[in-house]
Amino acid sequence: MPGLVGRTAAAPILFDAFARTGKIPAALPKAPKGALIAGNAKLPLPLRRFRPVGELIRTGNDQMPRIQFPLNGSRIDVDRSGGGQAAPMPVKVAGGVLPLTIMLNGASVGEIDSRRQRLVDPPGPGFARLTVIDATGAADTVVIRIQ
């Protein structure tokens, strides 16, 4: 249903199901020596996984990043006339908080400059997932087909 989030709708049901099993939860083992222990509030914003519900709502002046090019579902013909080497593919983004990190098939390919664009070396032919993540952890993803 629109507006329902797993942590507010599904998680209470899951916790109730665990409670009904009657089993007592086992304590976690002690952290390994040298492990960094930090509370969620002390982590940088992009690394926080559990945020208060109100923090998920963004203000009007803090827009989500949006990939403007290539569009989701696009077929991109890359120029391979330069000795088999594919020409770089442009990526253009709007919104989001700098710095913006771009990922291709789950691997970081660098940051997007202040003009909010970058040339990216495309992978081989086939489908590719292009993701942009801003400084607050907000992201946009498109899937494209490279020919």
C-alpha positions in Angstrom: 0.0 0.0 0.0 1.3 3.5 -0.7 2.8 5.2 2.3 3.5 2.0 4.2 7.2 1.3 5.0 8.6 -2.0 6.1 9.9 -0.7 9.4 6.5 0.8 10.4 4.2 -1.9 8.9 6.0 -5.2 8.4 8.6 -5.0 11.2 6.1 -5.0 14.1 4.4 -8.1 12.5 7.8 -9.8 12.2 8.7 -9.0 15.8 5.3 -10.3 17.0 5.8 -13.5 15.1 9.2 -14.0 16.7 7.7 -13.3 20.2 5.0 -16.0 19.6 7.6 -18.7 19.0 8.3 -18.7 22.7 12.1 -18.9 22.2 14.3 -16.6 24.2 16.7 -14.6 21.9 20.3 -15.5 22.4 22.8 -12.8 23.3 25.3 -11.8 20.5 28.9 -12.8 21.0 31.4 -10.2 22.1 32.7 -7.9 19.4 36.1 -8.9 17.9 39.2 -7.0 19.2 39.7 -3.7 17.4 36.1 -3.5 16.1 34.7 0.0 15.8 31.6 0.4 17.9 29.5 3.5 17.1 25.9 4.3 17.5 23.7 5.1 14.5 23.6 8.8 15.5 27.5 9.1 15.4 27.8 7.7 11.8 28.0 10.0 8.8 24.5 10.5 7.3 25.1 8.3 4.2 26.0 5.3 6.4 23.0 5.5 8.7 20.6 2.7 8.0 17.9 3.4 10.6 16.5 6.9 10.5 13.6 8.4 12.3 10.4 8.4 10.2 10.4 12.2 9.8 13.9 12.2 8.5 12.9 10.3 5.4 10.8 13.3 4.2 13.0 15.7 2.3 12.4 19.5 2.1 11.6 21.2 -1.1 15.1 22.8 -1.4 16.8 19.4 -0.8 15.7 17.5 -4.0 16.5 13.9 -4.6 19.1 13.1 -7.3 17.6 12.2 -10.7 19.5 10.7 -13.6 18.5 12.8 -16.6 20.6 10.9 -19.1 20.5 8.1 -20.0 16.8 7.5 -19.3 15.6 4.3 -17.7 15.1 1.6 -20.4 17.3 3.4 -23.0 19.3 1.5 -25.6 22.7 3.1 -26.0 24.7 2.5 -29.1 28.4 3.1 -28.2 30.9 4.0 -30.9 33.5 1.2 -31.1 35.2 2.5 -34.2 38.4 3.5 -32.3 40.1 0.1 -32.5 37.4 -1.8 -30.5 37.6 0.6 -27.6 34.2 2.0 -26.7 33.7 5.7 -26.6 32.8 7.2 -23.2 29.1 7.4 -22.4 27.7 10.7 -20.9 25.8 10.7 -17.7 23.8 13.8 -16.5 22.2 14.2 -13.1 19.8 16.8 -11.6 19.2 17.5 -7.9 20.8 15.9 -5.0 23.5 17.1 -2.6 27.1 17.3 -3.8 29.3 15.2 -3.9 27.4 12.8 -6.1 28.9 9.3 -6.6 28.1 7.3 -9.7 28.1 3.5 -9.7 28.0 1.2 -12.8 26.8 -2.4 -12.1 27.5 -1.9 -8.4 31.1 -0.6 -8.8 32.0 3.0 -8.1 33.3 4.9 -11.2 33.9 8.2 -9.4 32.1 11.4 -8.6 30.1 13.7 -10.7 31.5 17.2 -11.1 29.8 20.5 -10.2 28.2 20.7 -13.7 26.5 17.4 -12.7 27.8 15.4 -15.6 30.5 12.9 -16.3 31.8 10.6 -19.1 31.8 7.0 -18.1 33.4 4.1 -19.8 30.6 1.7 -20.7 30.8 -2.0 -19.9 30.5 -4.5 -22.7 27.2 -5.1 -24.6 24.2 -6.0 -22.5 22.2 -4.6 -19.6 23.8 -2.2 -17.1 22.6 -0.7 -13.9 23.6 3.0 -13.4 23.1 4.4 -9.9 23.8 7.9 -8.5 24.1 8.5 -4.7 24.2 11.9 -3.2 25.9 13.1 0.1 22.8 12.3 2.1 22.5 8.7 0.9 19.5 9.4 -1.5 19.9 7.6 -4.8 18.4 7.1 -8.3 18.9 4.1 -10.5 18.3 3.4 -14.2 18.8 0.2 -16.2 20.1 0.6 -19.7 21.0 -1.6 -22.6 24.3 -1.1 -24.2 24.8 -2.2 -27.8 
